[in-house]
Amino acid sequence: DTRRRPGPINTDTARARRTPGTISALATARIITDINQIQYPENIKSPRIELNM
C-alpha cells in the first residue's frame, strides 16, 4: 500500500482554546430534607419510586 501516513497532530491550538467547563451538577446540588416537598415543573415527571433500590 502506498498511502502516506498522516503526520502528528498539533494539540497546542486545542490547549490554547480550552475554556473552563460548566459547573458540575454535584457541585451545585442541594440536600433534600423532605422528598415529599419536591415540586417538579409541569412538564417534568418525578422519578419512578419502583426504580429505587
Secondary structure as UniProt FT lines:
FT   HELIX           12..17
FT   HELIX           25..28
FT   HELIX           35..37
FT   TURN            42..43
FT   HELIX           49..51
//
